[in-house]
Amino acid sequence: MPRPLRLRAAALSACALLLPALLAGCAEGDGPGQDLTRQQLDWTACPAPDEAQGGGAPPSPLPGARGQWECATLKAPLDWDNPDGDTIGLALIRVRSSGPGSERIGSLIFNFGGPGGSGVTTLPAFGQEYATLRTRYDLVSFDPRGVGRSAPVTCEDDQQLDEHFQQDGTPDDSAERTELLEGTEEFNAACEDNSGRMLPHVRTTDAARDLDLMRHVLGDERLYYFGISYGTELGGVYAHLFPDRVGRAVFDAVVDPAQNYEQASLGQARGFQRALDNYAEDCVSQAEECPVGDSAQDVKDRITRLLRDLDRRPVPGILPRQLTETMATSGIAQALYSKDFWQFLTDGLEQAYDGDGTILMMLADSMNGRGENGEYSNLVPANVAINCADAKPRYTPADVERLLPEFRKASPVFGDFMAWGLITCTDWAVQGAADHPDVAAPGAGPILVIGNTGDPATPYEGARSMAKALGEGVGVELTYDGQGHGAYNSEDRCVRNAVHGYLLDGEVPEAGTVCP
């Protein structure tokens, strides 16, 4: 499974701090950098998503006369330290505000996380969820640099990726460890061979500068922003770089900016284990008998035995592929992202106990960005490239062996997998930027920071850490006592009222509010 979240780091350059000088190219005169601020976006009907975006049909219109999705390409510098140099195209999508023009606030820009997720495909998929926000905003999203249609990072081909994800991600002996290390080296080398030009330029600070150029070209004096998961880190880095340009912003499913790479991975191990505990408790609390265990502990014990058995003897999945321990772990993790998926997890476990890995493999494929046609989006290559460009630490197998006891204590199910994931960036071609991101934003306006107590991928504790790091009077923490990744799309009325009140009317909820 791609690491759903790895710590992202921020690195400043002198140029980054000089907007509008930066937008003028960090140079005098009318150079290419200055021209980028004057570009006019050519909004047209959106094409069907390409392979890097995950494929599929063009987005369907939303209800109403102005419900047509429109797409455009924003030109941005390849290298923000040399804004007069080469440019890349960033794919954008929008739907116009549904309300009266006199009530329009501006463009509300979404980043849905990953990193590596295509905002151009995700926003239309959930567009109706944001109908209330659309009454006063144009809804806008984008493929960040290195993602989807925005100069995508590419690594291995589809057949190689199939083989890559079949590898054992939790080696038990020297031979398996060598195979894992060689597979990681081959993947990383393919990324350098196919995308070496982009790899130094996909850091979160680069994306934050893109975001400010986007704000400028869209015509907003301040940034109106909705960041989810990794999108909260991108928003925090933006607030740090441009505190006086923060308008109304919401961070949902919040990354902990104070953690380094190792701490973030350990936190995720705890978060996914906590979500699995909650799933098991929920299953056995149902009126009907839980089909995958007699007690919550029995549910978890059977899952542990299943993974151990699959490590020795995989079962048929989506042929000709087999469900391995690693693929099953990915599928289980994917199902924990939303309580709506828990029934799929139950069905997948039942099926796997009977020797059929189809459902768990379908869930793993979703996690890994694999479509039914066998084609992969560039979710995983982009995820790895951004993580490795951001995070400075590099780990050895000896480091992993030393950390394994702590990871196993955090999660009997996910601990080994998360620990061995630390080697992902070991042979990466680009040096990581920093240990963790700087999101301190003194002088910025209030940012609503929402933590979900049952969140597996961005554990709840990260929200308080982000609110504190943003600074006094900036981060406003709200707690959602629920399950799944994020809070707004849970449709909890209390959360939605708080978000709508702030984004639509500027009403900041009281810090420490708990929903429901």
Number of C-alpha atoms within 10 A of each C-alpha: 23 19 22 22 21 30 27 34 30 28 18 12 11 9 18 21 15 15 16 13 15 21 24 22 27 23 16 9 10 11 15 17 25 21 14 23 20 12 13 13 14 10 14 13 13 19 13 14 18 15 16 21 26 20 16 13 11 15 21 13 16 16 11 8 9 13 16 18 25 20 21 19 19 21 22 25 22 22 17 25 17 16 23 21 15 14 19 17 18 23 23 25 24 25 23 21 24 22 16 9 12 7 12 17 17 21 25 24 25 22 28 23 22 23 30 30 26 29 25 28 24 18 25 23 12 11 19 14 14 16 16 15 20 21 19 24 26 19 27 25 26 31 27 31 28 29 31 30 24 22 21 24 30 25 24 20 11 14 11 13 19 18 11 17 19 16 19 19 26 20 18 10 8 9 9 15 17 13 15 20 20 12 17 21 18 17 21 22 18 17 23 20 14 14 19 17 12 20 22 21 22 25 25 29 26 26 23 24 23 21 21 22 20 22 22 18 17 17 12 17 15 18 27 21 27 25 23 27 24 29 25 29 29 30 28 32 29 28 28 24 25 23 21 16 19 24 19 22 25 23 32 28 31 32 32 29 28 18 21 21 25 22 14 25 26 23 25 27 27 24 25 28 22 20 26 25 17 16 23 23 17 14 23 20 13 9 7 8 12 18 13 22 19 13 16 20 14 14 23 21 14 15 21 16 12 17 19 15 14 20 20 10 13 23 21 17 21 17 9 6 16 20 29 28 25 22 30 30 23 26 28 27 26 26 26 28 20 19 20 13 15 21 13 18 23 23 14 25 25 17 15 24 14 10 15 20 27 20 23 31 26 23 24 26 23 18 22 26 22 23 16 11 7 13 18 26 26 27 27 27 27 28 23 24 31 30 28 31 25 29 24 20 19 18 17 16 16 9 14 19 12 12 17 18 14 13 26 19 14 21 23 16 26 26 26 24 26 26 26 25 21 21 21 21 25 18 19 22 18 17 18 23 23 19 21 22 26 23 26 24 24 17 18 22 18 21 26 26 28 34 29 28 24 28 28 29 30 31 27 26 17 23 30 21 19 27 28 19 20 27 17 15 16 22 28 26 23 25 21 23 16 18 21 25 28 28 25 22 15 17 11 15 12 14 22 17 13 20 27 16 15 19 23 19 12 13 12 17 16 12 15 12 16 16 18 11
